[in-house]
Amino acid sequence: QVQLEESGGGLVQAGGSLRLSCAASERTFSRYALGWFRQAPGKEREFVAAISRSGSSTYYTDSVKGRFTISRDNAENTVYLQMNSLKPEDTAVYYCAAGSIATKAFRNYAYWGQGTQVTVSS
C-alpha cells in the first residue's frame, strides 16, 4: 500500500508559478510510475503529466506543455510538478497518483493522494 501526500498548492496570480510536491510512504517508490491529475469544479478528472519509474520519460497534456515540468527524486520518494505561467483555467484540485505504467489513463493508477487546491486568479 502506497500512501501519497500532496503539498504546495495555493493561490497565485495569473502568470505566476507554483511547485507541487507529492511525498510517498513506500520505500519501493522507484518501482512506480507517477502521474499528476487535476479536477476543476463541475468537470471530470483530467490527466496533466506523468513520469516513468526511472524518470527518463515524461508525458504532458497539450494544454500544459512548455509550462509544467514533472520530475521525481527517488532517493527522497517525492515527485514534483513545477507549474509556470499559470492561467486561471489551471485552477483545480491537483492529485498525484502511483501506478505500474506512466499513462494518461487514470484507471491505470492504483494509489492516489488526497489532492491539493491550486487557484489562479486573473
N, C-alpha and C positions, 0 to 999 in steps of 0.2 A: 504494500500500500504506500503510495507516494502522496505526501501532503505538500501542497503548494500554497505559498502566501505572497500575494502581490503587494507592492508598495510604490509610492512615488506619484500617485495621481494628485490632482488638484485643479485649481482654477488658474487659467492663463489667458492672456490676451492673444488675439489672432496674430500670427507671425512669431509667436514665442515658441519656447522649447520645454519639453519635459523628458525625463528619463524614468521609465518604469523598470522596476526590478521584480523578480519572482524567485524567491528562495525555496528550495526543495529540501525535504527532510531525508530523502533517500540517499544513502551512500553510493548506490549504483546509478547515480544521476546520469552518468555518461552513457548509459545504455538506452536512454530515451531521447527520441526526437522531441522537440518542443515547439509549441505554437502560441501565437497571440491572436485572440479573437476579440471582437467588440460587439456590444449590443446597445443601440440607441433606443430611447423610449418609443414604443409602438412599432419597432422593427425587429426583424429576425437577427439572430446572432450571425455575424459575418467574419470570415477569415481576414486577418491582417497580415501576418507574417509567420514563417516557420523556419526552423533551422535543424539541420541534420545532427545526428549524435556526435559526430566529430567537430561539427561547426564549419565544415568545408563547403557546405551547400546551404544557400538561403533562398527563400521564396517570398514574394510580396504580392499583395493585391495591387492592381494597377493604380488605384487612387492614392497610394502612399509611396509608390516607387520614387526614389530620389529625395524623399523627405524623411522616411523612417528607416532605421537600421536595427536589425535584430542581431544579437551576439550572445555568447554564452561563456561562462567561466566554469569549467568542470571541476576545477580544484575548489571552487567556492560554492558549488552546487547552485549556481544562480544563472538565470537568463535575463537579458536586458532588452528593452525596446527604447531606443533613442528616437524621440519624435521632434522634428524640427519643422519650422514654417507651418505651425499648426493653424488649422482652419476651423471655423465654427462647426462644420459638418463632421469634424473628428470627435465631437462631443459624444461620449458613450461611456458605458462601463466596460473596462478592459479586463479580459481574463487570460491567464496563461494556462496552458494545458500540456500534458505529457503523454506521449504515445510511442508506438513502435516505428512509425514512419512519419517523416516530415511531409505533410499533405495539407491541403486546404479544407478537406472534409472533416468536420468536427466530430463525426461519429467514429473516426479512427483514433481519437484521443480518449484514453481511459481515465485519466486523472485531471481534475480541474481545480483551480483556485476559486476563491470567493469573489474576486473581482475588485477593481479599484476605479473610482469615478474620475474621469477626465472631462473637464468643462472648459470650452474655448469660447471666450466672449468676443463679440465683434466690435 
